[in-house]
């Protein structure tokens, strides 16, 4: 029984950071270059350009960045 409890605790500890991951597509105001960040920006020099949408993986954000118009213009 203790092995099952320990396994459940270990599994939840490992999966929790993955579930909490958020990625944003942002654009630098001066260079107009788009990038992907893993924290919501608080700097006024960058703007979230994906309508505030968050992505669960860097790959998903990268794919979505290809469709964001302001990122395509550069």
C-alpha contacts under 8 A as a table, 3 or more apart, distances in Angstrom:
res1	aa1	res2	aa2	distance
1	X	4	X	5.26
1	X	5	X	6.46
2	X	5	X	5.10
2	X	6	X	6.04
3	X	6	X	5.08
3	X	7	X	5.99
4	X	7	X	5.01
4	X	8	X	6.15
5	X	8	X	5.10
5	X	9	X	6.22
6	X	9	X	5.14
6	X	10	X	6.11
7	X	10	X	5.07
7	X	11	X	6.04
8	X	11	X	5.10
8	X	12	X	6.18
9	X	12	X	5.26
9	X	13	X	6.12
10	X	13	X	5.10
10	X	14	X	6.20
11	X	14	X	5.24
11	X	15	X	6.14
12	X	15	X	5.21
12	X	16	X	5.86
13	X	16	X	5.59
13	X	17	X	7.58
14	X	17	X	6.66
14	X	18	X	7.58
15	X	18	X	5.32
15	X	19	X	6.39
16	X	19	X	5.21
16	X	20	X	6.33
17	X	20	X	5.09
17	X	21	X	6.42
18	X	21	X	5.42
19	X	56	X	7.62
21	X	38	X	7.30
21	X	56	X	5.76
21	X	57	X	7.12
22	X	38	X	5.76
22	X	39	X	6.84
22	X	54	X	5.71
22	X	55	X	5.54
22	X	56	X	5.25
22	X	57	X	7.04
23	X	36	X	6.55
23	X	37	X	5.58
23	X	38	X	4.43
23	X	39	X	6.57
23	X	40	X	7.78
23	X	54	X	5.49
23	X	55	X	4.94
23	X	56	X	6.31
23	X	57	X	6.50
23	X	58	X	6.31
23	X	61	X	6.59
24	X	36	X	5.58
24	X	37	X	5.36
24	X	38	X	6.33
24	X	39	X	7.12
24	X	40	X	6.67
24	X	48	X	6.69
24	X	50	X	7.24
24	X	52	X	7.60
24	X	53	X	7.03
24	X	54	X	5.39
24	X	55	X	6.52
24	X	61	X	6.93
25	X	34	X	6.76
25	X	35	X	5.82
25	X	36	X	4.69
25	X	37	X	6.58
25	X	48	X	5.80
25	X	49	X	5.91
25	X	50	X	5.81
25	X	61	X	6.70
25	X	65	X	6.64
26	X	34	X	5.50
26	X	35	X	5.49
26	X	36	X	6.19
26	X	37	X	7.18
26	X	46	X	6.14
26	X	47	X	5.24
26	X	48	X	4.28
26	X	49	X	5.37
26	X	50	X	7.43
27	X	32	X	5.69
27	X	33	X	5.43
27	X	34	X	4.25
27	X	35	X	6.34
27	X	46	X	5.36
27	X	47	X	5.30
27	X	48	X	6.50
27	X	49	X	6.45
27	X	71	X	7.64
28	X	31	X	5.62
28	X	32	X	5.06
28	X	33	X	5.50
28	X	34	X	6.52
28	X	45	X	5.96
28	X	46	X	4.42
28	X	47	X	6.63
29	X	32	X	5.43
29	X	33	X	7.96
29	X	45	X	5.36
29	X	46	X	5.53
29	X	47	X	7.07
30	X	45	X	7.38
32	X	71	X	7.88
32	X	74	X	7.27
33	X	71	X	7.03
33	X	74	X	7.16
34	X	65	X	7.97
34	X	71	X	5.66
36	X	58	X	7.27
36	X	61	X	6.89
36	X	62	X	7.25
37	X	40	X	7.41
37	X	41	X	7.97
41	X	44	X	7.96
41	X	46	X	6.98
41	X	47	X	7.52
41	X	48	X	7.55
43	X	46	X	6.06
44	X	47	X	7.02
48	X	51	X	6.75
48	X	52	X	6.05
49	X	52	X	7.00
49	X	68	X	7.52
49	X	70	X	7.62
50	X	53	X	5.45
50	X	54	X	7.86
50	X	68	X	6.97
55	X	58	X	7.28
55	X	60	X	6.19
55	X	61	X	5.62
56	X	60	X	6.93
56	X	61	X	7.84
57	X	60	X	5.25
57	X	61	X	6.44
58	X	61	X	5.10
58	X	62	X	6.04
59	X	62	X	4.97
59	X	63	X	6.21
60	X	63	X	5.22
60	X	64	X	6.21
61	X	64	X	5.00
61	X	65	X	5.96
62	X	65	X	5.09
62	X	66	X	6.83
63	X	66	X	5.62
63	X	67	X	7.53
64	X	67	X	5.48
64	X	68	X	6.78
65	X	68	X	5.22
65	X	71	X	6.82
66	X	71	X	7.22
66	X	72	X	6.91
67	X	71	X	7.87
67	X	72	X	7.41
68	X	71	X	5.51
68	X	72	X	6.54
69	X	72	X	5.11
69	X	73	X	6.57
70	X	73	X	5.47
70	X	74	X	7.54
71	X	74	X	6.18
